Amino acid sequence: MTPTQTPPGLFDFRVGEFFRLLLHSAWRGPLYSAPRRIGRFRRAYDFQKRQSVKRLATATAGTTVPPVLIASVTRACNLNCTGCYSKVLRPEDGSAGLTAELSDDRFMELFREAIDLGVGVILVAGGEPLMRRSLLAKMAKLPDIIIPVFTNGTLIDGESIDLFTESALVPVFSIEGETKDTARRRGRGIHEDVFEKAEGLRARGFSFGFSITVTSQNFDLVLSRQYLDDLARLGPAALFLVEYVPVAPGTQDLALSSEQKARWSDSHNFKGVGYPVIQLPGNEEDYGGCLAAGRGFIHLAPDGRIEACPFAAFSDSNADFNGLAMALDSPLMRSIRDRHGELTETSGACALWNKAGWIASLTGCAAVGRSAEIR
């Protein structure tokens, strides 16, 4: 096995552990719907084991396939949140050289290819994914796989709640901590609206999760046991904690301090809360270096570009033209995987984000803004 081929390892194990905990948490919520939830998560857990075997086979054959595909299916959004990654990295004014978003059918072809290769989890992001409702309706029919959909929640109505029931899709509501925190970043009334919709799903016995961007300002609140226990009473299937990466100029003060990062890495913070807690990007030193470029995950942009990481939009290939397998094996992605050990965390959570010059030196790529393109 060559250095660019990364076999399933610790991160693969953590993905499996997440689904084991997800299965355990299926007892939460109305008892009348517990058998349905348990059956669904049991199938998802068995699916993860089959996909892990596929990834090992493809690695042995010479292709690195990540456990997780993060797919941003649109740049469009109905909100204007402070510090939004999508807005900063992929501005809609055309300055980033953007092309049209992929069609529903092309996205579905790439998702099926990903599953055939061994991808176990497709995380759907945006923009606001519910602005591509027809695409989500097609994704909902994919068997066995669980697809978290990161949404601001404001576009969920009766029709879309039906879309999230009895399907592959699980809504993950983005909040910022308490009501005032969400209002400051996302707008007034949004926090209350999200909790009302989450309660509606819980009452019907269906699963949902929460996602919180963790900053220096809300860190103490979000990691407090009182807050985690308060969320537990709402019955989420999972909580995603996304460490803030200061992609927006002038927001470096929102990055975690060194003392906060040390506490962030302590997994004891989340023991016994009753639901799985996933930290993104997580403590990459535990995994022997950066997980981007396919070692743990890969990012599919709305126009089909394969990017090393959603936090660091470096790319030299487009899956729309060549398919996912070829894009995963591009010169840039292979180079990052070969030298992942050189990427240790710096200020701002994501080491790759701060390495534009390093990326340019790997394969002769020229850094264009924060995107690397082959010249």
C-alpha positions in Angstrom: 0.0 0.0 0.0 1.5 3.3 -1.1 1.6 6.4 1.2 -1.4 8.0 -0.7 -3.7 5.1 0.1 -5.1 5.5 3.6 -6.7 2.4 5.1 -9.5 2.6 7.6 -8.1 3.5 10.9 -9.0 5.4 14.1 -11.3 7.9 12.4 -13.1 5.0 10.7 -13.6 3.5 14.2 -15.0 6.7 15.5 -17.5 6.8 12.7 -18.6 3.3 13.7 -18.7 4.3 17.3 -21.0 7.2 16.5 -23.5 4.9 14.8 -23.3 2.6 17.8 -24.2 5.5 20.1 -26.9 6.6 17.7 -28.5 3.2 17.9 -28.3 3.4 21.7 -30.0 6.8 21.6 -32.9 5.5 19.5 -34.7 4.7 22.8 -35.0 8.4 23.4 -38.3 9.9 22.4 -41.9 8.5 22.4 -41.9 4.8 23.2 -44.5 4.0 20.6 -42.0 4.9 17.8 -38.9 3.4 19.4 -39.1 0.1 17.4 -39.2 2.1 14.1 -36.2 4.3 15.1 -34.2 1.3 16.4 -34.9 -0.6 13.2 -33.8 2.3 11.1 -30.5 2.9 13.1 -29.8 -0.8 13.2 -29.9 -0.9 9.4 -27.7 2.2 9.3 -25.2 0.6 11.7 -25.0 -2.6 9.6 -24.6 -0.4 6.5 -21.5 1.3 8.1 -19.9 -2.0 8.7 -20.4 -3.0 5.0 -19.0 0.3 3.8 -15.9 -0.1 6.0 -15.2 -3.4 4.3 -15.6 -1.7 0.9 -13.2 1.1 1.9 -10.5 -1.4 3.0 -10.9 -3.2 -0.4 -10.6 0.0 -2.4 -7.6 1.1 -0.4 -5.9 -2.2 -1.1 -6.7 -1.7 -4.8 -5.0 1.7 -4.7 -7.9 4.2 -4.1 -8.4 6.2 -0.9 -12.1 6.6 0.0 -13.1 8.7 3.0 -15.8 7.5 5.4 -17.5 10.9 5.1 -18.5 13.0 2.1 -19.5 16.5 3.0 -21.7 17.9 0.2 -22.6 21.5 0.0 -25.5 21.3 -2.5 -26.1 25.1 -2.9 -24.6 28.5 -2.3 -28.0 30.0 -1.9 -29.4 30.9 1.5 -32.3 32.8 2.9 -30.2 34.1 5.9 -27.1 36.3 6.1 -25.3 34.9 9.2 -22.2 36.6 10.5 -19.0 34.7 9.5 -20.7 32.2 7.3 -18.1 29.9 5.6 -20.1 29.5 2.4 -20.6 33.3 2.0 -16.9 34.1 2.6 -15.3 31.3 0.7 -17.8 31.2 -2.2 -19.2 34.7 -2.7 -22.1 35.0 -5.1 -20.7 38.0 -6.9 -18.6 35.7 -9.2 -15.3 36.8 -7.7 -14.3 33.2 -7.0 -14.8 32.1 -10.6 -17.8 30.1 -9.7 -19.8 28.0 -12.2 -23.4 26.8 -12.1 -24.5 24.4 -9.4 -24.8 20.7 -10.4 -28.2 19.4 -11.4 -30.2 17.1 -9.1 -29.5 14.2 -11.4 -25.7 14.8 -11.5 -25.6 15.2 -7.7 -27.4 11.8 -7.4 -25.0 10.1 -9.8 -22.1 11.3 -7.6 -23.8 10.2 -4.4 -24.4 6.7 -5.8 -20.8 6.6 -6.9 -19.7 7.6 -3.4 -21.8 4.8 -1.9 -20.4 2.3 -4.4 -16.9 3.3 -3.5 -17.5 2.8 0.3 -18.5 6.3 1.6 -20.6 5.6 4.7 -21.9 9.1 5.6 -23.1 12.0 3.4 -23.4 15.2 5.3 -25.5 17.7 3.4 -24.7 21.4 3.9 -25.1 24.7 2.0 -26.0 27.5 1.9 -29.4 26.3 2.9 -30.0 22.8 1.6 -33.8 23.2 1.7 -33.4 25.6 -1.2 -32.7 22.4 -3.2 -35.9 20.6 -2.0 -36.2 18.5 -5.1 -32.7 17.1 -4.7 -33.4 16.3 -1.0 -36.5 14.4 -2.1 -34.4 12.2 -4.3 -31.8 11.7 -1.6 -34.5 10.6 0.8 -35.0 7.5 -1.2 -31.4 6.2 -0.8 -31.5 3.0 1.2 -29.9 2.3 4.6 -27.6 5.3 4.7 -28.3 8.1 7.3 -27.9 11.6 5.7 -27.6 14.5 8.2 -28.9 17.7 6.6 -27.5 20.9 8.2 -30.3 23.5 8.1 -31.1 26.8 9.6 -34.6 25.4 10.0 -36.6 28.4 8.8 -37.8 26.7 5.6 -39.1 23.6 7.2 -42.9 23.4 6.8 -45.4 20.6 6.8 -44.2 19.3 3.4 -40.6 19.2 4.3 -41.2 17.7 7.7 -42.8 14.9 5.8 -39.7 14.7 3.7 -37.6 14.1 6.9 -39.9 11.3 8.2 -39.4 7.7 7.2 -36.4 8.6 5.0 -32.6 8.7 4.9 -32.6 12.4 5.9 -32.1 13.7 9.4 -32.4 17.4 10.0 -29.6 19.0 12.0 -30.7 22.4 13.2 -28.0 25.1 13.5 -28.1 27.2 16.6 -25.5 29.2 18.5 -26.1 28.4 22.1 -28.9 30.3 23.9 -31.6 32.4 22.3 -29.6 35.6 22.4 -26.6 33.9 20.8 -28.6 32.6 17.9 -30.3 36.0 17.5 -27.0 37.8 17.4 -25.6 35.7 14.6 -28.7 34.4 12.7 -31.6 36.8 13.5 -34.3 37.3 16.0 -36.9 34.6 16.4 -34.9 31.9 14.7 -33.9 30.1 17.9 -37.5 29.8 19.1 -38.6 28.7 15.6 -36.0 25.9 15.5 -36.9 24.6 18.9 -40.6 24.6 18.0 -39.8 22.5 14.9 -37.5 20.2 16.8 -40.3 19.6 19.4 -42.7 18.9 16.6 -40.4 16.2 15.2 -39.8 14.7 18.7 -43.5 14.5 19.4 -44.0 12.6 16.2 -41.2 10.2 17.1 -38.8 11.3 14.4 -35.1 12.0 14.7 -33.2 15.3 14.6 -30.0 16.8 15.7 -28.4 20.1 16.6 -25.3 21.8 15.3 -23.4 24.6 17.2 -20.5 26.6 15.9 -18.3 26.8 19.0 -16.5 30.2 19.5 -14.5 31.8 22.2 -17.7 33.6 23.2 -20.1 30.7 23.6 -17.5 28.0 24.6 -18.2 28.0 28.4 -21.9 27.8 27.8 -21.9 25.1 25.2 -19.5 22.8 27.1 -21.3 23.2 30.4 -23.0 20.1 31.7 -26.2 22.1 32.4 -26.5 23.2 28.8 -25.8 19.7 27.5 -28.4 18.2 29.8 -30.9 20.9 28.8 -30.4 19.8 25.2 -30.8 16.2 26.2 -34.4 16.9 27.4 -35.3 17.9 23.9 -34.3 14.4 22.7 -31.8 15.0 19.9 -30.3 12.0 18.1 -26.9 13.8 18.0 -25.1 17.1 18.6 -22.4 18.4 16.2 -20.0 20.9 17.6 -18.1 22.8 14.9 -15.0 24.6 16.1 -15.0 28.1 14.6 -12.4 28.7 11.8 -11.8 32.5 11.3 -12.4 32.6 7.5 -14.0 36.0 7.7 -11.5 38.8 8.1 -11.5 40.4 11.5 -13.0 37.4 13.3 -9.8 35.9 14.7 -11.0 36.8 18.3 -13.8 34.2 17.9 -11.2 31.3 17.5 -10.7 29.2 20.7 -7.9 30.2 23.0 -5.1 27.6 23.8 -6.7 27.0 27.2 -10.1 26.4 25.5 -8.6 24.1 22.9 -7.2 22.0 25.7 -10.6 21.7 27.3 -12.2 21.1 23.9 -10.0 18.0 23.4 -11.1 16.4 26.7 -13.7 13.8 25.7 -14.9 13.5 29.3 -16.9 16.6 28.7 -19.5 14.6 26.9 -19.7 11.3 28.8 -23.1 10.3 29.8 -25.1 13.1 28.1 -27.4 10.5 26.4 -26.6 11.3 22.8 -23.5 11.2 20.5 -21.4 14.4 20.4 -19.3 14.9 17.2 -16.6 17.5 17.2 -15.6 19.0 13.9 -12.9 19.1 12.8 -11.9 17.6 16.1 -8.5 17.0 17.6 -6.6 16.0 14.4 -3.5 15.1 16.4 -5.4 12.0 17.7 -5.6 10.8 14.1 -2.0 11.4 13.1 -2.6 14.7 11.3 -5.1 16.4 9.0 -8.1 14.4 8.0 -8.8 16.4 4.9 -8.3 15.3 1.2 -9.9 11.9 1.8 -8.1 10.6 4.9 -11.3 11.1 6.9 -13.5 13.3 4.8 -13.7 15.2 1.5 -15.9 18.2 0.4 -18.0 18.3 -2.7 -18.8 21.9 -3.6 -22.0 23.0 -5.3 -20.4 23.2 -8.7 -18.8 19.8 -8.4 -15.3 20.8 -7.3 -13.7 18.4 -4.9 -12.2 20.4 -2.1 -9.8 19.1 0.6 -12.0 20.5 3.4 -15.0 22.7 3.8 -12.9 24.9 6.0 -10.1 25.2 3.5 -11.5 25.2 -0.1 -8.4 24.1 -1.9 -9.2 22.2 -5.1 -7.5 21.0 -8.4 -10.3 18.8 -9.7 -14.0 18.6 -10.5 -16.1 15.5 -10.0 -18.6 16.7 -12.5 -16.1 16.2 -15.3 -14.2 13.1 -14.2 -16.2 11.4 -11.5 -15.5 11.1 -7.8 -12.9 8.4 -7.8 -10.6 10.3 -10.2 -11.1 13.5 -8.3 -10.2 11.9 -5.0 -6.9 10.7 -6.6 -5.9 14.2 -8.0 -2.3 15.4 -7.5 -3.3 17.9 -4.8 -5.4 15.4 -2.8 -2.6 12.8 -3.0 0.0 15.4 -1.9 -2.0 16.5 1.1 -2.5 12.9 2.2 1.1 12.1 1.7 2.2 14.9 4.0 -0.8 15.0 6.4 1.6 14.7 9.4 3.0 18.1 8.6 -0.4 19.6 9.2 -0.7 20.1 13.0 -3.3 22.4 14.5 -2.5 26.1 14.7 -4.6 29.0 15.8 -8.1 28.8 14.3 -8.7 25.0 14.4 -7.8 24.2 10.8 -4.1 23.8 10.0 -4.8 23.5 6.3 -6.6 26.8 6.2 -3.4 28.7 7.2 -1.2 26.9 4.6 -2.0 28.6 1.2 1.7 28.9 0.4 2.4 25.3 1.5 -0.5 24.1 -0.8 1.0 26.0 -3.7 4.3 24.3 -3.2 2.9 20.8 -3.2 2.0 20.3 -6.9 2.7 23.6 -8.6 -0.8 24.9 -7.8 -1.2 28.6 -7.6 -3.3 29.9 -4.7 -6.2 31.9 -6.0 -7.8 33.6 -3.0 -8.3 30.5 -0.9 -8.7 28.1 -3.8 -5.9 26.2 -5.5 -6.2 25.7 -9.2 -3.8 23.7 -11.5 -2.0 26.1 -13.8 
